[in-house]
Amino acid sequence: MNRSIKVRRLFPLVGLAAALLAGNAAAESLQQAWDTALAVDRGLKASRENTSAAASLLDAAKSARLPNVALEAGYTALGETPAAQVDFFGQSLQMPLAQRESAAYKAMATLPLYTGGRIARGIDAATAGLDAARLGETADGQNLKLRVADAYVSVLRASRMLKVTERHVTSLEAHARDVENLHAQGMLAKTDLLSVRVALADANQRKLQVANGLDLARAAYNRLLGRPLDQPVSLEDLAPEATQEQFSALTGRALERRGELAALARQIEAMRHQAAAVRGETAPQVALSGGYGYQENRYQVHPGQWMITLGAKWNLFDGGVAGHRASAVERQAAALSQQRDELASIIALKVRQTWLDVEETRKRLIVTQSAIAQAEENLLVARDRYANGLATHTEVLDAETLRTGSESNHANALFDAALAGLRLKRATGEL
């Protein structure tokens, strides 16, 4: 009998343990959130499509080196039969040269032999453009990861703030019961009771606001991951990562690894190749062509002919069109070069800012951690003095406010530190 009772008593504990384990197993890590967002984000999908488009442009540029094969066919009807007029011994004779109605077809293949570097430079430009698109896609992925990290930390922060607020409400409820008991015994004025009730109402209002903020944070997080906005969210805690690297080393690494800088450099290179390709249009163009042509004509001995042609074309003067086009592309490359230098300066400033944020939050963690212990002790002292009639309930409320503030400050410092580390990684191109 006793054994069965013990077993029944164990069932709730086993169920509670299973629920806790299931909750921990369901908690989502930041890496899992990143993987999900990278797979479903529409902006990143658009970036991938741009990369695929750049790859197709490269294939098109390479295909310009291959022979161009064309088929032509047609049917011609003339108003009169083509004829030649010949004077023969004083008499005028007409000789038909072609049929008034005839069909014709032709198959020709043309292979470029020399284009003045136009095709080669076009391939180089397309290759650089593809590299720039890939680097841009990488940068877009890192920007997405940082947005997900912001949303992830926002959920954790709101969850922690809700716990702090709930603890604040619970503590005020306990204090309110003490004040009500003392007031019922005639040991306190009614103003003390009204004051503690107002404080409790304010705390409950704050709790509602924090709970609403948590719901909004979860909805924003779910949106980034392509999920229903009201889907339950359970996240693993995020601890700040310590870094001891100096600002100069981080800046140098950022200038080397940031995909945006590399993408601009490749775009500049692509434009310079494009300018060279445009100038190649003014060079001699040599091509070899050959094929077979057939013109229906009963008056010709051989209506069908095989042919081969080695041709050259050199546009000696085009009014400066090609030169101006090439100059325009080079100016665009120069403009991108200035933008790249400006971006490098902005990145260096961003690294400095995030590095300082990491240092600041690290120090805030130490200060706020010690403040929590002091605020707890201060609250215990205030309650003890109040229980012994040596302090007013206002001092207890002030001590409770200090304790809640210290917990909030520490939570903010903790999540600010975690986010600052992630932002520093993004600034250096390592996220």
Secondary structure, 3 states (H helix, E strand, C coil): CHHHHHHHHHHHHHHHHHHHHHHHHHCECHHHHHHHHHHHCHHHHHHHHHHHHHHHHHHHHHHCCCCEEEEEEEEEECCCCCEEEEEECCEEEEEECCCCEEEEEEEEEEEEEECCCHHHHHHHHHHHHHHHHHHHHHHHHHHHHHHHHHHHHHHHHHHHHHHHHHHHHHHHHHHHHHHHHHHHCCCCCHHHHHHHHHHHHHHHHHHHHHHHHHHHHHHHHHHHCCCCCCCCCCECCCCCCCCCCCHHHHHHHHHHHCHHHHHHHHHHHHHHHHHHHHHHCCCCEEEEEEEEEEECCCCCCCCEEEEEEEEEECCCCCCCHHHHHHHHHHHHHHHHHHHHHHHHHHHHHHHHHHHHHHHHHHHHHHHHHHHHHHHHHHHHHHHHHHHCCCCCHHHHHHHHHHHHHHHHHHHHHHHHHHHHHHHHHHHCCCC
